[in-house]
Amino acid sequence: MSSGMTRFARFSWGVLAYNVLVILWGAFVRASGSGAGCGRHWPMCNGTVVQRAPKIETVIELTHRVTSGICLVLVVGLVVASRFAFPKGHPARKSAAWAAGFTAGEALLGAGLVLFELVAHDASMKRALSMMLHLGNTFFLLGALTLTAHYAMGGARMRVRGQGLVAIPLWVATVGFFVLGASGAIAALGDTLFPARSLAEGIQQELTPGAHMLLKLRVFHPVLAVLVGIIVSVAGMITRMMRPDEPKVRFYSRALVAMFMVQVCVGLLNLQLLVPMWTQIVHLLCADITFILLVLTCATTLRDGETVPRAIFGPDATRGAVHQR
């Protein structure tokens, strides 16, 4: 893209940013124990549309549902806009469609949590598994939206085959990040359900015989964070070595490693302060930004050499291009 950002590109980045905000609000719903604010009702709240004198938990949960509904509208709009902005076969069309699918998955998983009452103070392993699936789907959604924005900016199509050894560390880092995210979901749930008054008490909770499974699993998250941090750092170094003439690869890989280190520091602060709500949300924000940078690092490193068709409209549009649906 030579002369600026298209309207579709601005829109796609905006949809990505809005989704991150909704994800953070969802974390606030969980951390504040407001997941049952609408009772066992979905999509309506407490069986009605208009809430009369709602409790604060109801306001928090209802706000999350409304903002999530807006997400669905925006992503559907992204899919429709991609059909007008790009010709048939453009990767932005496909990634936008994937984003719509993952958005629907978010809605279904959220509905399942409410309808099966896996919210508030429920400490079952079913809730833990549901939260891991929810977080995994969220990462897939962020990845699809990131790729849509990347392609809208003129980025080349991502291709794994034929990339040689450079693809291996990136895929290991990606899988590791998903595993780390799953353990983070368990740790966050354990911190919410079993708060400790001191760091020593938290460690004692985890080591006590007969401790809840969430507490036993919580201890693995810091260990995984260190391991995945090493993997991400090595992956970033290898990509810069294998793509020395690619400025975007150098930029995104360095930003990825730096952001991961920031995330680790926020995690340590989170533990030191006994996981207050604000550090939990900042920690999740860092995780989301880190994953977006990981996707951009993969996209720029594992790029196809073929030219991607340009947008139909906007500052980079080719005049006289024929729109093939």
One Martini backbone bead per residue (centre of mass of N, CA, C, O) as a GRO file, in nm:
protein
  325
    1MET     BB    1   0.092   0.038   0.027
    2SER     BB    2   0.144   0.382  -0.080
    3SER     BB    3  -0.113   0.612   0.008
    4GLY     BB    4  -0.247   0.454   0.243
    5MET     BB    5  -0.542   0.404   0.417
    6THR     BB    6  -0.812   0.240   0.405
    7ARG     BB    7  -1.125   0.213   0.515
    8PHE     BB    8  -1.108  -0.088   0.574
    9ALA     BB    9  -0.853  -0.082   0.747
   10ARG     BB   10  -0.965   0.103   0.967
   11PHE     BB   11  -1.203  -0.078   1.037
   12SER     BB   12  -1.042  -0.336   1.117
   13TRP     BB   13  -0.879  -0.207   1.347
   14GLY     BB   14  -1.130  -0.115   1.506
   15VAL     BB   15  -1.250  -0.396   1.556
   16LEU     BB   16  -1.011  -0.506   1.710
   17ALA     BB   17  -1.008  -0.298   1.941
   18TYR     BB   18  -1.297  -0.351   2.038
   19ASN     BB   19  -1.257  -0.650   2.112
   20VAL     BB   20  -1.053  -0.601   2.335
   21LEU     BB   21  -1.246  -0.444   2.519
   22VAL     BB   22  -1.453  -0.674   2.554
   23ILE     BB   23  -1.257  -0.875   2.681
   24LEU     BB   24  -1.195  -0.700   2.932
   25TRP     BB   25  -1.487  -0.692   3.032
   26GLY     BB   26  -1.511  -0.996   3.072
   27ALA     BB   27  -1.297  -1.003   3.298
   28PHE     BB   28  -1.460  -0.822   3.488
   29VAL     BB   29  -1.696  -1.010   3.523
   30ARG     BB   30  -1.535  -1.240   3.653
   31ALA     BB   31  -1.380  -1.079   3.885
   32SER     BB   32  -1.670  -0.961   4.004
   33GLY     BB   33  -1.901  -1.186   3.993
   34SER     BB   34  -2.122  -1.115   3.728
   35GLY     BB   35  -2.220  -1.372   3.555
   36ALA     BB   36  -2.518  -1.386   3.724
   37GLY     BB   37  -2.676  -1.108   3.663
   38CYS     BB   38  -2.902  -1.270   3.453
   39GLY     BB   39  -2.900  -1.540   3.518
   40ARG     BB   40  -3.064  -1.820   3.348
   41HIS     BB   41  -3.028  -1.614   3.083
   42TRP     BB   42  -3.056  -1.644   2.713
   43PRO     BB   43  -3.029  -1.330   2.593
   44MET     BB   44  -3.181  -1.255   2.818
   45CYS     BB   45  -3.246  -1.067   3.125
   46ASN     BB   46  -3.420  -1.213   3.359
   47GLY     BB   47  -3.655  -1.254   3.124
   48THR     BB   48  -3.590  -0.960   3.016
   49VAL     BB   49  -3.531  -0.647   2.867
   50VAL     BB   50  -3.621  -0.462   3.098
   51GLN     BB   51  -3.463  -0.314   3.374
   52ARG     BB   52  -3.561  -0.298   3.716
   53ALA     BB   53  -3.358  -0.217   3.941
   54PRO     BB   54  -3.066  -0.305   3.904
   55LYS     BB   55  -2.797  -0.459   3.972
   56ILE     BB   56  -2.464  -0.434   3.932
   57GLU     BB   57  -2.431  -0.718   3.807
   58THR     BB   58  -2.638  -0.669   3.582
   59VAL     BB   59  -2.501  -0.431   3.445
   60ILE     BB   60  -2.237  -0.571   3.375
   61GLU     BB   61  -2.352  -0.812   3.211
   62LEU     BB   62  -2.528  -0.649   3.011
   63THR     BB   63  -2.299  -0.484   2.890
   64HIS     BB   64  -2.150  -0.728   2.772
   65ARG     BB   65  -2.379  -0.817   2.581
   66VAL     BB   66  -2.403  -0.560   2.416
   67THR     BB   67  -2.106  -0.539   2.320
   68SER     BB   68  -2.109  -0.820   2.186
   69GLY     BB   69  -2.331  -0.754   1.981
   70ILE     BB   70  -2.168  -0.534   1.838
   71CYS     BB   71  -1.946  -0.722   1.741
   72LEU     BB   72  -2.120  -0.885   1.547
   73VAL     BB   73  -2.197  -0.648   1.366
   74LEU     BB   74  -1.907  -0.563   1.286
   75VAL     BB   75  -1.815  -0.834   1.161
   76VAL     BB   76  -2.034  -0.850   0.948
   77GLY     BB   77  -1.949  -0.581   0.820
   78LEU     BB   78  -1.667  -0.684   0.740
   79VAL     BB   79  -1.758  -0.900   0.544
   80VAL     BB   80  -1.919  -0.717   0.353
   81ALA     BB   81  -1.689  -0.514   0.290
   82SER     BB   82  -1.492  -0.725   0.165
   83ARG     BB   83  -1.673  -0.776  -0.089
   84PHE     BB   84  -1.627  -0.474  -0.196
   85ALA     BB   85  -1.305  -0.429  -0.158
   86PHE     BB   86  -1.253  -0.726  -0.277
   87PRO     BB   87  -1.165  -0.976  -0.455
   88LYS     BB   88  -1.172  -1.279  -0.541
   89GLY     BB   89  -0.942  -1.448  -0.316
   90HIS     BB   90  -0.896  -1.266  -0.095
   91PRO     BB   91  -0.774  -1.295   0.229
   92ALA     BB   92  -0.966  -1.091   0.373
   93ARG     BB   93  -1.223  -1.251   0.327
   94LYS     BB   94  -1.147  -1.507   0.486
   95SER     BB   95  -1.072  -1.380   0.763
   96ALA     BB   96  -1.350  -1.247   0.808
   97ALA     BB   97  -1.509  -1.513   0.810
   98TRP     BB   98  -1.360  -1.635   1.049
   99ALA     BB   99  -1.438  -1.414   1.249
  100ALA     BB  100  -1.740  -1.476   1.243
  101GLY     BB  101  -1.717  -1.765   1.353
  102PHE     BB  102  -1.576  -1.687   1.626
  103THR     BB  103  -1.800  -1.500   1.724
  104ALA     BB  104  -2.013  -1.721   1.744
  105GLY     BB  105  -1.848  -1.888   1.946
  106GLU     BB  106  -1.855  -1.680   2.173
  107ALA     BB  107  -2.162  -1.680   2.211
  108LEU     BB  108  -2.197  -1.984   2.276
  109LEU     BB  109  -2.004  -1.997   2.520
  110GLY     BB  110  -2.147  -1.780   2.686
  111ALA     BB  111  -2.420  -1.922   2.697
  112GLY     BB  112  -2.320  -2.182   2.836
  113LEU     BB  113  -2.228  -2.053   3.101
  114VAL     BB  114  -2.515  -1.957   3.179
  115LEU     BB  115  -2.706  -2.209   3.136
  116PHE     BB  116  -2.492  -2.394   3.323
  117GLU     BB  117  -2.380  -2.219   3.562
  118LEU     BB  118  -2.057  -2.118   3.491
  119VAL     BB  119  -2.053  -1.904   3.739
  120ALA     BB  120  -1.923  -1.711   3.967
  121HIS     BB  121  -1.881  -1.975   4.223
  122ASP     BB  122  -1.797  -2.180   4.028
  123ALA     BB  123  -1.555  -2.479   4.074
  124SER     BB  124  -1.554  -2.640   3.827
  125MET     BB  125  -1.404  -2.810   3.563
  126LYS     BB  126  -1.607  -2.719   3.351
  127ARG     BB  127  -1.538  -2.422   3.376
  128ALA     BB  128  -1.240  -2.440   3.310
  129LEU     BB  129  -1.277  -2.560   3.027
  130SER     BB  130  -1.455  -2.331   2.916
  131MET     BB  131  -1.240  -2.107   2.953
  132MET     BB  132  -1.029  -2.229   2.765
  133LEU     BB  133  -1.208  -2.227   2.514
  134HIS     BB  134  -1.270  -1.928   2.518
  135LEU     BB  135  -0.977  -1.827   2.491
  136GLY     BB  136  -0.906  -1.976   2.231
  137ASN     BB  137  -1.126  -1.838   2.059
  138THR     BB  138  -1.025  -1.551   2.108
  139PHE     BB  139  -0.753  -1.586   1.965
  140PHE     BB  140  -0.868  -1.659   1.691
  141LEU     BB  141  -1.018  -1.395   1.653
  142LEU     BB  142  -0.772  -1.206   1.670
  143GLY     BB  143  -0.622  -1.338   1.435
  144ALA     BB  144  -0.833  -1.283   1.211
  145LEU     BB  145  -0.838  -0.972   1.248
  146THR     BB  146  -0.538  -0.922   1.202
  147LEU     BB  147  -0.525  -1.038   0.914
  148THR     BB  148  -0.728  -0.849   0.790
  149ALA     BB  149  -0.562  -0.592   0.841
  150HIS     BB  150  -0.306  -0.684   0.700
  151TYR     BB  151  -0.434  -0.727   0.416
  152ALA     BB  152  -0.552  -0.436   0.394
  153MET     BB  153  -0.237  -0.324   0.393
  154GLY     BB  154  -0.092  -0.536   0.176
  155GLY     BB  155  -0.039  -0.804   0.275
  156ALA     BB  156   0.078  -1.101   0.244
  157ARG     BB  157   0.026  -1.412   0.213
  158MET     BB  158   0.004  -1.681   0.420
  159ARG     BB  159   0.267  -1.942   0.428
  160VAL     BB  160   0.395  -2.256   0.532
  161ARG     BB  161   0.484  -2.385   0.292
  162GLY     BB  162   0.824  -2.366   0.204
  163GLN     BB  163   0.982  -2.212   0.466
  164GLY     BB  164   1.118  -2.399   0.645
  165LEU     BB  165   1.264  -2.352   0.959
  166VAL     BB  166   1.112  -2.081   1.037
  167ALA     BB  167   0.828  -2.214   1.113
  168ILE     BB  168   0.877  -2.378   1.372
  169PRO     BB  169   0.917  -2.163   1.605
  170LEU     BB  170   0.643  -2.022   1.553
  171TRP     BB  171   0.459  -2.268   1.614
  172VAL     BB  172   0.565  -2.322   1.896
  173ALA     BB  173   0.492  -2.043   2.008
  174THR     BB  174   0.187  -2.061   1.952
  175VAL     BB  175   0.124  -2.313   2.117
  176GLY     BB  176   0.245  -2.204   2.381
  177PHE     BB  177   0.046  -1.967   2.408
  178PHE     BB  178  -0.209  -2.137   2.438
  179VAL     BB  179  -0.120  -2.287   2.692
  180LEU     BB  180  -0.072  -2.035   2.862
  181GLY     BB  181  -0.363  -1.927   2.841
  182ALA     BB  182  -0.499  -2.170   2.979
  183SER     BB  183  -0.345  -2.139   3.248
  184GLY     BB  184  -0.443  -1.847   3.296
  185ALA     BB  185  -0.743  -1.912   3.326
  186ILE     BB  186  -0.708  -2.090   3.577
  187ALA     BB  187  -0.561  -1.886   3.757
  188ALA     BB  188  -0.784  -1.668   3.753
  189LEU     BB  189  -1.004  -1.846   3.874
  190GLY     BB  190  -0.854  -1.919   4.136
  191ASP     BB  191  -0.819  -1.624   4.236
  192THR     BB  192  -1.126  -1.564   4.253
  193LEU     BB  193  -1.221  -1.819   4.438
  194PHE     BB  194  -0.913  -1.819   4.600
  195PRO     BB  195  -0.826  -1.599   4.794
  196ALA     BB  196  -0.543  -1.422   4.924
  197ARG     BB  197  -0.367  -1.244   5.187
  198SER     BB  198  -0.102  -1.382   5.075
  199LEU     BB  199   0.158  -1.529   4.922
  200ALA     BB  200   0.199  -1.754   5.131
  201GLU     BB  201  -0.096  -1.848   5.131
  202GLY     BB  202  -0.110  -1.925   4.834
  203ILE     BB  203   0.108  -2.146   4.845
  204GLN     BB  204  -0.034  -2.314   5.065
  205GLN     BB  205  -0.285  -2.380   4.900
  206GLU     BB  206  -0.130  -2.548   4.677
  207LEU     BB  207   0.019  -2.757   4.903
  208THR     BB  208  -0.230  -2.865   5.013
  209PRO     BB  209  -0.382  -3.132   5.098
  210GLY     BB  210  -0.671  -3.141   4.901
  211ALA     BB  211  -0.665  -2.939   4.699
  212HIS     BB  212  -0.783  -2.777   4.463
  213MET     BB  213  -0.733  -2.809   4.130
  214LEU     BB  214  -0.695  -2.505   4.068
  215LEU     BB  215  -0.452  -2.477   4.266
  216LYS     BB  216  -0.266  -2.695   4.143
  217LEU     BB  217  -0.259  -2.555   3.850
  218ARG     BB  218  -0.162  -2.260   3.910
  219VAL     BB  219   0.154  -2.315   3.941
  220PHE     BB  220   0.218  -2.351   3.621
  221HIS     BB  221   0.209  -2.065   3.497
  222PRO     BB  222   0.491  -1.942   3.562
  223VAL     BB  223   0.653  -2.167   3.428
  224LEU     BB  224   0.532  -2.132   3.142
  225ALA     BB  225   0.616  -1.836   3.104
  226VAL     BB  226   0.919  -1.890   3.093
  227LEU     BB  227   0.924  -2.097   2.863
  228VAL     BB  228   0.774  -1.924   2.646
  229GLY     BB  229   0.969  -1.687   2.657
  230ILE     BB  230   1.206  -1.842   2.536
  231ILE     BB  231   1.069  -1.928   2.274
  232VAL     BB  232   1.004  -1.643   2.170
  233SER     BB  233   1.293  -1.536   2.166
  234VAL     BB  234   1.406  -1.746   1.968
  235ALA     BB  235   1.206  -1.694   1.739
  236GLY     BB  236   1.284  -1.397   1.695
  237MET     BB  237   1.583  -1.449   1.627
  238ILE     BB  238   1.540  -1.639   1.383
  239THR     BB  239   1.374  -1.447   1.202
  240ARG     BB  240   1.602  -1.234   1.176
  241MET     BB  241   1.809  -1.428   1.048
  242MET     BB  242   1.618  -1.531   0.802
  243ARG     BB  243   1.510  -1.202   0.775
  244PRO     BB  244   1.726  -0.946   0.731
  245ASP     BB  245   1.548  -0.775   0.487
  246GLU     BB  246   1.296  -0.742   0.699
  247PRO     BB  247   1.157  -0.486   0.870
  248LYS     BB  248   0.889  -0.610   0.982
  249VAL     BB  249   1.012  -0.851   1.120
  250ARG     BB  250   1.194  -0.696   1.313
  251PHE     BB  251   0.973  -0.531   1.450
  252TYR     BB  252   0.771  -0.753   1.547
  253SER     BB  253   0.972  -0.940   1.698
  254ARG     BB  254   1.066  -0.727   1.903
  255ALA     BB  255   0.787  -0.649   2.009
  256LEU     BB  256   0.712  -0.929   2.109
  257VAL     BB  257   0.934  -0.967   2.323
  258ALA     BB  258   0.880  -0.707   2.482
  259MET     BB  259   0.579  -0.770   2.550
  260PHE     BB  260   0.632  -1.030   2.703
  261MET     BB  261   0.799  -0.900   2.929
  262VAL     BB  262   0.574  -0.718   3.028
  263GLN     BB  263   0.379  -0.945   3.099
  264VAL     BB  264   0.558  -1.073   3.317
  265CYS     BB  265   0.575  -0.824   3.500
  266VAL     BB  266   0.269  -0.803   3.550
  267GLY     BB  267   0.245  -1.085   3.674
  268LEU     BB  268   0.426  -1.028   3.919
  269LEU     BB  269   0.256  -0.793   4.023
  270ASN     BB  270   0.001  -0.955   4.060
  271LEU     BB  271   0.118  -1.137   4.284
  272GLN     BB  272   0.221  -0.919   4.484
  273LEU     BB  273  -0.090  -0.783   4.495
  274LEU     BB  274  -0.305  -1.014   4.488
  275VAL     BB  275  -0.484  -0.993   4.233
  276PRO     BB  276  -0.606  -0.747   4.126
  277MET     BB  277  -0.822  -0.637   3.893
  278TRP     BB  278  -0.636  -0.440   3.728
  279THR     BB  279  -0.401  -0.646   3.676
  280GLN     BB  280  -0.565  -0.856   3.526
  281ILE     BB  281  -0.643  -0.671   3.288
  282VAL     BB  282  -0.356  -0.588   3.203
  283HIS     BB  283  -0.256  -0.875   3.153
  284LEU     BB  284  -0.460  -0.935   2.925
  285LEU     BB  285  -0.377  -0.706   2.739
  286CYS     BB  286  -0.089  -0.807   2.696
  287ALA     BB  287  -0.172  -1.079   2.573
  288ASP     BB  288  -0.321  -0.966   2.327
  289ILE     BB  289  -0.086  -0.802   2.208
  290THR     BB  290   0.111  -1.036   2.184
  291PHE     BB  291  -0.061  -1.205   1.988
  292ILE     BB  292  -0.077  -0.999   1.762
  293LEU     BB  293   0.234  -0.991   1.718
  294LEU     BB  294   0.260  -1.290   1.649
  295VAL     BB  295   0.086  -1.284   1.396
  296LEU     BB  296   0.255  -1.065   1.246
  297THR     BB  297   0.515  -1.227   1.246
  298CYS     BB  298   0.406  -1.465   1.082
  299ALA     BB  299   0.297  -1.306   0.834
  300THR     BB  300   0.579  -1.172   0.753
  301THR     BB  301   0.754  -1.436   0.747
  302LEU     BB  302   0.516  -1.633   0.601
  303ARG     BB  303   0.521  -1.520   0.316
  304ASP     BB  304   0.406  -1.476   0.012
  305GLY     BB  305   0.536  -1.387  -0.307
  306GLU     BB  306   0.273  -1.310  -0.396
  307THR     BB  307   0.043  -1.100  -0.521
  308VAL     BB  308  -0.197  -0.907  -0.386
  309PRO     BB  309  -0.490  -0.800  -0.434
  310ARG     BB  310  -0.638  -0.513  -0.463
  311ALA     BB  311  -0.838  -0.284  -0.386
  312ILE     BB  312  -1.130  -0.138  -0.507
  313PHE     BB  313  -1.113   0.074  -0.275
  314GLY     BB  314  -0.931   0.355  -0.227
  315PRO     BB  315  -0.599   0.469  -0.226
  316ASP     BB  316  -0.509   0.160  -0.355
  317ALA     BB  317  -0.671   0.153  -0.597
  318THR     BB  318  -0.742   0.017  -0.902
  319ARG     BB  319  -0.812   0.138  -1.189
  320GLY     BB  320  -1.059  -0.056  -1.342
  321ALA     BB  321  -1.132  -0.271  -1.166
  322VAL     BB  322  -1.261  -0.592  -1.140
  323HIS     BB  323  -1.541  -0.723  -0.978
  324GLN     BB  324  -1.516  -1.043  -0.826
  325ARG     BB  325  -1.749  -1.269  -0.671
   0.00000   0.00000   0.00000
